[in-house]
Amino acid sequence: MSDSISYISTRGDSSVLSFKDVIFEGLAPDGGLYVPKYWPTIDNEKIESFSAMTYQQIAYEVISLFVDDSIGEENLKNIINTSYSSFSNKEITPIRKISDNHYLLELFHGPTYAFKDVAMQFIGNVMDFYLSRSNQSINVLGATSGDTGAAAIEGFKSVSNCKIFILHPHNKISVVQKKFMTTVNSKNVHNIAINGTFDDCQRIIKNIFNDIDFKKEQKLTAVNSINWIRIMCQIVYYFYASSRVNENNKNILFSVPTGNFGDILAGYISKKMGLKIGKLNIATNDNDVLTRTLNTGKHYKKDVKATSSPSIDIQISSNFERLLYDVTKDSKFVLDKMTELETVGKYTLPASIIDIIKLSFTSNSVSEEEVSNLIREYATEYNIILDPHTAVGIASAKKCDSDFDILVSLATAHPAKFKETISSIIENEDFVPDKIKKMMTLEDKLSILDNDTNKVKNFLKDNI
């Protein structure tokens, strides 16, 4: 545990929060995102010892650096063990060797078959820990581009002193992704389908959290990756993966399909903490805002294009703000750029900042045709069925300069979550588990709302 860890806003708000407070606060009052005042580090000897540890033990070593004494050592260990008890693989995020220098980090063995389970199971348990001891209640609000909502609902469905409201873009996620959310039988769960895009859902969430009085009156907290705890939990599997690859003095490239920048930001933070990573590849689809930003310095929104990898069909990458703050340590600069993005839809980064970012990141976008071809190739050559997002990550990595020894591709979801897309490419559905087949027969429970912040606010008031 750390006695000195505390959290500040990327946009300069003067408040300094504890671990417990930052979990429940979500978004800062000034619209910024919370980050630790400093990055704790882990020495090489400790990192090398991770090869003999379980995932849960590594999780404790990493997470305890960001947690204060409001939990306690044994309670934190119990929360970690409980959180990962529902995973179907004892390794939690097993790493699979494909070839001499290519590994898949499988992040889909949680209860909703996606990497979001890694954080959401922990969040539900740690919030329940705090709420039950203070006899308080909370209402969780989030937006999802497909997988976050299902993982959040799974994590919170049985928390008695909590209701959860999840927004998703109506008819813009896969049917299986929707079923994981809308077939959960719990009075605590409310699914809201918005007639718009994920960026619209995310904008509504931010508008609501920026209304401080409403947020307090309704006891709202966030579970999107704007909540620091999401990023914290995802840092763990970078340390875990490196310990299992166990290639000393090898230059490792992690390739991460990402839209909101949270998953890959966790890798960047692990590098800041002492993990030896060569570079992180920002893998994008046709919605290539991050690739464009890294290559040109110009960050601007275009219309969202629907693809076979809907979880990264995003034009506003919230967590990129955390990277800009870490690179500049200038909250006014971050505030100015975020204001430009909100008011005129774009901003430009100076070459000096792009050069710093490129020390840790590279980025390549891939087309729908490339994704389909790669899924077909891996099914034929390796007998491995990839989901479209994982295929984006691998196809993008193939475009990287070959100045790395080891490639670790993040497999972010089970292919069955996109069974219509995958089955049309490989022409069978043998990869679909019985759990999903049964789920597809269940009735949906959701409310469809217009793309309007006030209508969502009214829905919340009526159901809290």
LUMZA-759763 format. One record per residue (C-alpha): x, y, z; residue in one letter; residue number from 1; chain. Coordinates in nm, 3 decimals, decimal comma. Example, Ala and Ser with C-alpha at 12.3 -4.5 7.8 and 13.67 -1.06 7.14 Angstrom:
px|py|pz|code|pos|unit
1,230|-0,450|0,780|a|1|A
1,367|-0,106|0,714|s|2|A
REM end
This chain:
px|py|pz|code|pos|unit
0,000|0,000|0,000|m|1|A
0,109|0,356|-0,063|s|2|A
0,069|0,624|0,200|d|3|A
0,151|0,906|-0,041|s|4|A
-0,055|0,821|-0,352|i|5|A
-0,314|1,082|-0,448|s|6|A
-0,491|1,193|-0,765|y|7|A
-0,525|1,518|-0,961|i|8|A
-0,717|1,638|-1,266|s|9|A
-0,555|1,665|-1,609|t|10|A
-0,719|2,007|-1,649|r|11|A
-0,586|2,170|-1,333|g|12|A
-0,870|2,154|-1,079|d|13|A
-0,716|2,221|-0,738|s|14|A
-0,876|1,919|-0,568|s|15|A
-0,649|1,633|-0,464|v|16|A
-0,834|1,304|-0,417|l|17|A
-0,767|0,981|-0,232|s|18|A
-0,800|0,640|-0,397|f|19|A
-1,150|0,586|-0,260|k|20|A
-1,269|0,930|-0,369|d|21|A
-1,127|0,901|-0,721|v|22|A
-1,313|0,572|-0,774|i|23|A
-1,651|0,725|-0,698|f|24|A
-1,584|1,067|-0,851|e|25|A
-1,513|0,939|-1,204|g|26|A
-1,481|1,265|-1,396|l|27|A
-1,317|1,569|-1,233|a|28|A
-1,532|1,883|-1,170|p|29|A
-1,343|2,071|-1,443|d|30|A
-1,416|1,799|-1,697|g|31|A
-1,067|1,652|-1,671|g|32|A
-0,957|1,297|-1,598|l|33|A
-0,786|1,189|-1,279|y|34|A
-0,428|1,066|-1,279|v|35|A
-0,186|0,985|-0,995|p|36|A
0,040|1,273|-0,894|k|37|A
0,334|1,046|-0,980|y|38|A
0,390|0,705|-1,138|w|39|A
0,507|0,448|-0,884|p|40|A
0,792|0,231|-1,008|t|41|A
0,884|-0,134|-0,972|i|42|A
1,252|-0,235|-0,975|d|43|A
1,393|-0,492|-1,215|n|44|A
1,442|-0,757|-0,947|e|45|A
1,077|-0,743|-0,848|k|46|A
0,963|-0,748|-1,212|i|47|A
1,180|-1,055|-1,278|e|48|A
1,019|-1,230|-0,981|s|49|A
0,677|-1,201|-1,150|f|50|A
0,758|-1,506|-1,365|s|51|A
0,706|-1,725|-1,058|a|52|A
0,385|-1,549|-0,947|m|53|A
0,021|-1,612|-1,033|t|54|A
-0,182|-1,345|-1,209|y|55|A
-0,351|-1,259|-0,879|q|56|A
-0,017|-1,216|-0,703|q|57|A
0,112|-0,987|-0,980|i|58|A
-0,216|-0,793|-0,961|a|59|A
-0,160|-0,732|-0,591|y|60|A
0,198|-0,612|-0,645|e|61|A
0,085|-0,363|-0,911|v|62|A
-0,251|-0,246|-0,776|i|63|A
-0,127|-0,200|-0,419|s|64|A
0,101|0,079|-0,545|l|65|A
-0,206|0,285|-0,639|f|66|A
-0,416|0,206|-0,331|v|67|A
-0,403|0,371|0,009|d|68|A
-0,469|0,217|0,352|d|69|A
-0,848|0,260|0,322|s|70|A
-0,865|-0,103|0,208|i|71|A
-0,582|-0,288|0,381|g|72|A
-0,356|-0,565|0,254|e|73|A
-0,575|-0,868|0,326|e|74|A
-0,893|-0,700|0,203|n|75|A
-0,722|-0,604|-0,122|l|76|A
-0,599|-0,959|-0,173|k|77|A
-0,950|-1,093|-0,108|n|78|A
-1,103|-0,846|-0,356|i|79|A
-0,850|-0,949|-0,622|i|80|A
-0,906|-1,322|-0,564|n|81|A
-1,285|-1,283|-0,570|t|82|A
-1,273|-1,068|-0,883|s|83|A
-1,090|-1,330|-1,087|y|84|A
-1,264|-1,639|-0,949|s|85|A
-1,521|-1,631|-1,232|s|86|A
-1,263|-1,648|-1,512|f|87|A
-1,263|-1,971|-1,712|s|88|A
-0,884|-1,998|-1,740|n|89|A
-0,672|-2,027|-1,427|k|90|A
-0,409|-1,800|-1,585|e|91|A
-0,680|-1,527|-1,612|i|92|A
-0,515|-1,370|-1,921|t|93|A
-0,317|-1,660|-2,071|p|94|A
-0,058|-1,592|-2,337|i|95|A
-0,057|-1,814|-2,645|r|96|A
0,244|-1,864|-2,868|k|97|A
0,159|-1,849|-3,239|i|98|A
0,510|-1,850|-3,387|s|99|A
0,868|-1,794|-3,276|d|100|A
0,818|-1,422|-3,221|n|101|A
0,438|-1,373|-3,206|h|102|A
0,215|-1,419|-2,902|y|103|A
-0,154|-1,361|-2,838|l|104|A
-0,248|-1,221|-2,499|l|105|A
-0,597|-1,368|-2,449|e|106|A
-0,808|-1,122|-2,252|l|107|A
-1,147|-1,283|-2,312|f|108|A
-1,175|-1,553|-2,045|h|109|A
-1,397|-1,347|-1,813|g|110|A
-1,773|-1,390|-1,774|p|111|A
-1,864|-1,164|-2,070|t|112|A
-1,583|-1,280|-2,301|y|113|A
-1,402|-0,946|-2,335|a|114|A
-1,102|-0,766|-2,186|f|115|A
-1,330|-0,526|-2,000|k|116|A
-1,401|-0,805|-1,746|d|117|A
-1,048|-0,771|-1,611|v|118|A
-1,128|-0,428|-1,469|a|119|A
-1,505|-0,448|-1,422|m|120|A
-1,501|-0,751|-1,194|q|121|A
-1,256|-0,568|-0,969|f|122|A
-1,450|-0,240|-0,980|i|123|A
-1,776|-0,402|-0,876|g|124|A
-1,611|-0,573|-0,581|n|125|A
-1,408|-0,275|-0,461|v|126|A
-1,709|-0,040|-0,480|m|127|A
-1,918|-0,297|-0,295|d|128|A
-1,645|-0,311|-0,028|f|129|A
-1,659|0,063|0,034|y|130|A
-2,039|0,095|0,007|l|131|A
-2,119|-0,190|0,243|s|132|A
-1,890|-0,047|0,511|r|133|A
-2,041|0,300|0,490|s|134|A
-2,400|0,180|0,438|n|135|A
-2,430|0,404|0,132|q|136|A
-2,576|0,358|-0,215|s|137|A
-2,454|0,466|-0,556|i|138|A
-2,579|0,481|-0,914|n|139|A
-2,338|0,376|-1,186|v|140|A
-2,357|0,545|-1,526|l|141|A
-2,159|0,438|-1,831|g|142|A
-2,148|0,436|-2,208|a|143|A
-2,035|0,142|-2,416|t|144|A
-1,923|0,078|-2,770|s|145|A
-2,000|-0,288|-2,712|g|146|A
-1,808|-0,464|-2,434|d|147|A
-1,776|-0,221|-2,142|t|148|A
-2,148|-0,227|-2,071|g|149|A
-2,175|-0,604|-2,054|a|150|A
-1,873|-0,630|-1,826|a|151|A
-2,003|-0,350|-1,602|a|152|A
-2,348|-0,505|-1,575|i|153|A
-2,194|-0,841|-1,489|e|154|A
-1,978|-0,678|-1,224|g|155|A
-2,260|-0,478|-1,062|f|156|A
-2,576|-0,684|-1,117|k|157|A
-2,564|-0,831|-0,767|s|158|A
-2,441|-0,525|-0,577|v|159|A
-2,750|-0,460|-0,364|s|160|A
-2,683|-0,092|-0,291|n|161|A
-2,622|0,004|-0,653|c|162|A
-2,819|0,063|-0,973|k|163|A
-2,642|0,063|-1,308|i|164|A
-2,740|0,256|-1,623|f|165|A
-2,557|0,176|-1,946|i|166|A
-2,591|0,372|-2,272|l|167|A
-2,511|0,207|-2,605|h|168|A
-2,557|0,322|-2,968|p|169|A
-2,881|0,167|-3,093|h|170|A
-2,822|-0,099|-3,361|n|171|A
-2,450|-0,012|-3,382|k|172|A
-2,304|-0,296|-3,172|i|173|A
-2,307|-0,667|-3,244|s|174|A
-2,618|-0,867|-3,154|v|175|A
-2,417|-1,081|-2,910|v|176|A
-2,270|-0,771|-2,743|q|177|A
-2,624|-0,641|-2,696|k|178|A
-2,754|-0,973|-2,563|k|179|A
-2,483|-0,983|-2,295|f|180|A
-2,635|-0,661|-2,159|m|181|A
-3,005|-0,680|-2,231|t|182|A
-3,074|-1,036|-2,112|t|183|A
-2,944|-0,992|-1,757|v|184|A
-3,228|-1,050|-1,512|n|185|A
-3,164|-0,796|-1,238|s|186|A
-3,375|-0,509|-1,108|k|187|A
-3,052|-0,311|-1,065|n|188|A
-2,982|-0,300|-1,439|v|189|A
-3,108|-0,043|-1,692|h|190|A
-3,002|-0,059|-2,059|n|191|A
-3,047|0,260|-2,264|i|192|A
-3,013|0,247|-2,642|a|193|A
-2,935|0,591|-2,785|i|194|A
-3,030|0,686|-3,140|n|195|A
-2,676|0,791|-3,228|g|196|A
-2,312|0,682|-3,217|t|197|A
-2,089|0,580|-2,928|f|198|A
-1,937|0,928|-2,937|d|199|A
-2,289|1,064|-2,878|d|200|A
-2,332|0,830|-2,580|c|201|A
-1,997|0,939|-2,439|q|202|A
-2,085|1,307|-2,491|r|203|A
-2,410|1,261|-2,297|i|204|A
-2,220|1,095|-2,011|i|205|A
-1,972|1,383|-1,995|k|206|A
-2,252|1,640|-2,008|n|207|A
-2,424|1,471|-1,716|i|208|A
-2,108|1,449|-1,508|f|209|A
-2,028|1,811|-1,581|n|210|A
-2,359|1,902|-1,415|d|211|A
-2,213|1,877|-1,066|i|212|A
-2,541|1,938|-0,882|d|213|A
-2,726|1,671|-1,080|f|214|A
-2,439|1,428|-1,035|k|215|A
-2,447|1,473|-0,657|k|216|A
-2,825|1,466|-0,629|e|217|A
-2,845|1,137|-0,818|q|218|A
-2,533|0,987|-0,653|k|219|A
-2,374|0,910|-0,989|l|220|A
-2,036|0,754|-1,057|t|221|A
-1,872|0,646|-1,383|a|222|A
-1,736|0,312|-1,501|v|223|A
-1,609|0,412|-1,844|n|224|A
-1,234|0,430|-1,890|s|225|A
-1,264|0,790|-1,776|i|226|A
-1,260|0,623|-1,432|n|227|A
-0,898|0,578|-1,326|w|228|A
-0,956|0,234|-1,174|i|229|A
-1,026|0,091|-1,521|r|230|A
-0,678|0,186|-1,639|i|231|A
-0,516|0,070|-1,315|m|232|A
-0,650|-0,284|-1,350|c|233|A
-0,542|-0,310|-1,713|q|234|A
-0,181|-0,225|-1,629|i|235|A
-0,154|-0,566|-1,462|v|236|A
-0,176|-0,780|-1,773|y|237|A
0,115|-0,604|-1,941|y|238|A
0,336|-0,706|-1,649|f|239|A
0,183|-1,054|-1,659|y|240|A
0,238|-1,096|-2,034|a|241|A
0,599|-0,985|-2,016|s|242|A
0,665|-1,229|-1,731|s|243|A
0,528|-1,519|-1,938|r|244|A
0,706|-1,432|-2,262|v|245|A
1,023|-1,428|-2,051|n|246|A
1,250|-1,320|-2,333|e|247|A
1,533|-1,137|-2,160|n|248|A
1,670|-0,833|-2,337|n|249|A
1,422|-0,871|-2,622|k|250|A
1,253|-0,569|-2,776|n|251|A
0,876|-0,623|-2,731|i|252|A
0,605|-0,455|-2,937|l|253|A
0,252|-0,466|-2,793|f|254|A
-0,018|-0,417|-3,057|s|255|A
-0,348|-0,294|-2,919|v|256|A
-0,676|-0,238|-3,106|p|257|A
-0,802|0,080|-2,946|t|258|A
-1,052|0,359|-2,993|g|259|A
-1,085|0,526|-2,655|n|260|A
-0,711|0,481|-2,583|f|261|A
-0,760|0,327|-2,237|g|262|A
-0,623|-0,022|-2,303|d|263|A
-0,306|0,101|-2,469|i|264|A
-0,258|0,379|-2,215|l|265|A
-0,230|0,106|-1,950|a|266|A
0,065|-0,034|-2,145|g|267|A
0,228|0,309|-2,159|y|268|A
0,190|0,345|-1,782|i|269|A
0,344|0,001|-1,724|s|270|A
0,643|0,123|-1,924|k|271|A
0,664|0,435|-1,706|k|272|A
0,658|0,204|-1,403|m|273|A
0,966|0,016|-1,521|g|274|A
0,843|-0,257|-1,757|l|275|A
1,071|-0,307|-2,056|k|276|A
0,854|-0,241|-2,360|i|277|A
0,991|-0,136|-2,697|g|278|A
0,683|0,032|-2,838|k|279|A
0,305|0,021|-2,830|l|280|A
0,120|0,003|-3,161|n|281|A
-0,207|0,196|-3,175|i|282|A
-0,413|-0,028|-3,404|a|283|A
-0,709|0,146|-3,567|t|284|A
-0,972|0,059|-3,825|n|285|A
-1,126|0,302|-4,075|d|286|A
-1,199|0,532|-3,779|n|287|A
-0,834|0,629|-3,764|d|288|A
-0,833|0,948|-3,558|v|289|A
-0,539|0,830|-3,345|l|290|A
-0,332|0,718|-3,643|t|291|A
-0,393|1,054|-3,810|r|292|A
-0,297|1,240|-3,495|t|293|A
0,031|1,052|-3,455|l|294|A
0,124|1,086|-3,822|n|295|A
0,025|1,450|-3,875|t|296|A
-0,016|1,615|-3,534|g|297|A
-0,368|1,714|-3,638|k|298|A
-0,646|1,574|-3,421|h|299|A
-0,984|1,620|-3,583|y|300|A
-1,316|1,438|-3,590|k|301|A
-1,479|1,284|-3,893|k|302|A
-1,807|1,100|-3,917|d|303|A
-1,793|0,760|-3,749|v|304|A
-1,783|0,477|-4,002|k|305|A
-1,950|0,150|-3,902|a|306|A
-1,705|-0,143|-3,928|t|307|A
-1,681|-0,508|-3,825|s|308|A
-1,489|-0,393|-3,514|s|309|A
-1,755|-0,167|-3,356|p|310|A
-1,585|-0,128|-3,017|s|311|A
-1,323|0,093|-3,182|i|312|A
-1,560|0,285|-3,408|d|313|A
-1,473|0,603|-3,220|i|314|A
-1,362|0,953|-3,318|q|315|A
-1,320|1,098|-2,967|i|316|A
-1,053|0,913|-2,768|s|317|A
-1,106|1,028|-2,411|s|318|A
-0,793|0,875|-2,261|n|319|A
-0,562|1,048|-2,506|f|320|A
-0,605|1,345|-2,272|e|321|A
-0,423|1,152|-2,000|r|322|A
-0,130|1,094|-2,235|l|323|A
-0,115|1,462|-2,332|l|324|A
-0,101|1,559|-1,966|y|325|A
0,173|1,308|-1,890|d|326|A
0,382|1,424|-2,184|v|327|A
0,341|1,797|-2,112|t|328|A
0,264|1,813|-1,737|k|329|A
0,076|2,127|-1,841|d|330|A
-0,291|2,129|-1,737|s|331|A
-0,358|2,461|-1,912|k|332|A
-0,228|2,318|-2,241|f|333|A
-0,455|2,015|-2,198|v|334|A
-0,755|2,231|-2,108|l|335|A
-0,698|2,452|-2,413|d|336|A
-0,673|2,155|-2,649|k|337|A
-0,979|1,982|-2,506|m|338|A
-1,175|2,309|-2,530|t|339|A
-1,072|2,341|-2,896|e|340|A
-1,188|1,984|-2,961|l|341|A
-1,525|2,048|-2,797|e|342|A
-1,587|2,385|-2,964|t|343|A
-1,436|2,355|-3,313|v|344|A
-1,387|1,979|-3,341|g|345|A
-1,009|1,978|-3,381|k|346|A
-0,671|2,079|-3,243|y|347|A
-0,309|2,062|-3,357|t|348|A
-0,016|1,932|-3,154|l|349|A
0,332|2,081|-3,200|p|350|A
0,598|1,858|-3,353|a|351|A
0,791|1,853|-3,025|s|352|A
0,503|1,676|-2,848|i|353|A
0,442|1,434|-3,135|i|354|A
0,813|1,344|-3,130|d|355|A
0,790|1,257|-2,760|i|356|A
0,477|1,046|-2,815|i|357|A
0,648|0,859|-3,099|k|358|A
0,920|0,744|-2,860|l|359|A
0,660|0,510|-2,709|s|360|A
0,396|0,472|-2,979|f|361|A
0,352|0,382|-3,341|t|362|A
0,020|0,356|-3,523|s|363|A
-0,129|0,194|-3,831|n|364|A
-0,486|0,168|-3,957|s|365|A
-0,631|-0,126|-4,147|v|366|A
-0,920|-0,170|-4,387|s|367|A
-1,219|-0,401|-4,363|e|368|A
-1,071|-0,615|-4,641|e|369|A
-0,746|-0,655|-4,449|e|370|A
-0,937|-0,761|-4,138|v|371|A
-1,138|-1,024|-4,326|s|372|A
-0,831|-1,160|-4,500|n|373|A
-0,640|-1,192|-4,176|l|374|A
-0,926|-1,371|-3,998|i|375|A
-0,943|-1,616|-4,287|r|376|A
-0,563|-1,661|-4,288|e|377|A
-0,537|-1,739|-3,916|y|378|A
-0,828|-1,981|-3,927|a|379|A
-0,662|-2,170|-4,215|t|380|A
-0,295|-2,156|-4,116|e|381|A
-0,312|-2,166|-3,736|y|382|A
-0,662|-2,296|-3,662|n|383|A
-0,712|-1,982|-3,452|i|384|A
-1,040|-1,792|-3,472|i|385|A
-0,988|-1,420|-3,415|l|386|A
-1,247|-1,159|-3,335|d|387|A
-1,239|-0,853|-3,567|p|388|A
-1,073|-0,626|-3,309|h|389|A
-0,789|-0,870|-3,249|t|390|A
-0,753|-0,899|-3,626|a|391|A
-0,721|-0,520|-3,645|v|392|A
-0,440|-0,539|-3,391|g|393|A
-0,247|-0,810|-3,578|i|394|A
-0,301|-0,664|-3,926|a|395|A
-0,188|-0,325|-3,799|s|396|A
0,123|-0,473|-3,637|a|397|A
0,224|-0,630|-3,969|k|398|A
0,267|-0,275|-4,100|k|399|A
0,506|-0,174|-3,822|c|400|A
0,877|-0,133|-3,884|d|401|A
1,045|-0,464|-3,803|s|402|A
1,264|-0,317|-3,529|d|403|A
1,122|-0,547|-3,259|f|404|A
1,204|-0,903|-3,155|d|405|A
0,872|-1,008|-3,002|i|406|A
0,515|-0,914|-3,098|l|407|A
0,242|-0,947|-2,837|v|408|A
-0,104|-0,889|-2,985|s|409|A
-0,389|-0,821|-2,745|l|410|A
-0,684|-1,052|-2,814|a|411|A
-0,955|-0,831|-2,671|t|412|A
-1,271|-1,036|-2,725|a|413|A
-1,394|-1,388|-2,790|h|414|A
-1,483|-1,433|-3,160|p|415|A
-1,834|-1,550|-3,064|a|416|A
-1,919|-1,194|-2,961|k|417|A
-1,911|-1,118|-3,334|f|418|A
-2,042|-1,448|-3,459|k|419|A
-2,230|-1,304|-3,757|e|420|A
-1,916|-1,138|-3,892|t|421|A
-1,684|-1,431|-3,822|i|422|A
-1,918|-1,703|-3,949|s|423|A
-1,963|-1,514|-4,277|s|424|A
-1,586|-1,512|-4,324|i|425|A
-1,494|-1,868|-4,219|i|426|A
-1,834|-2,021|-4,304|e|427|A
-1,901|-2,210|-3,980|n|428|A
-2,019|-2,141|-3,624|e|429|A
-1,834|-2,417|-3,440|d|430|A
-1,657|-2,153|-3,231|f|431|A
-1,980|-2,032|-3,065|v|432|A
-2,018|-2,159|-2,704|p|433|A
-2,349|-2,299|-2,577|d|434|A
-2,375|-2,007|-2,334|k|435|A
-2,411|-1,764|-2,623|i|436|A
-2,642|-1,989|-2,822|k|437|A
-2,880|-1,998|-2,526|k|438|A
-2,847|-1,622|-2,470|m|439|A
-2,957|-1,551|-2,826|m|440|A
-3,302|-1,698|-2,750|t|441|A
-3,370|-1,465|-2,455|l|442|A
-3,581|-1,149|-2,467|e|443|A
-3,415|-0,805|-2,470|d|444|A
-3,480|-0,559|-2,189|k|445|A
-3,389|-0,206|-2,294|l|446|A
-3,520|0,148|-2,338|s|447|A
-3,462|0,342|-2,662|i|448|A
-3,403|0,718|-2,620|l|449|A
-3,327|1,009|-2,849|d|450|A
-2,977|1,152|-2,866|n|451|A
-3,057|1,411|-2,599|d|452|A
-2,887|1,469|-2,263|t|453|A
-3,203|1,598|-2,096|n|454|A
-3,402|1,291|-2,194|k|455|A
-3,137|1,070|-2,040|v|456|A
-3,139|1,284|-1,726|k|457|A
-3,515|1,246|-1,700|n|458|A
-3,484|0,870|-1,742|f|459|A
-3,231|0,858|-1,460|l|460|A
-3,453|1,062|-1,228|k|461|A
-3,751|0,839|-1,303|d|462|A
-3,558|0,519|-1,232|n|463|A
-3,329|0,605|-0,941|i|464|A
REM end
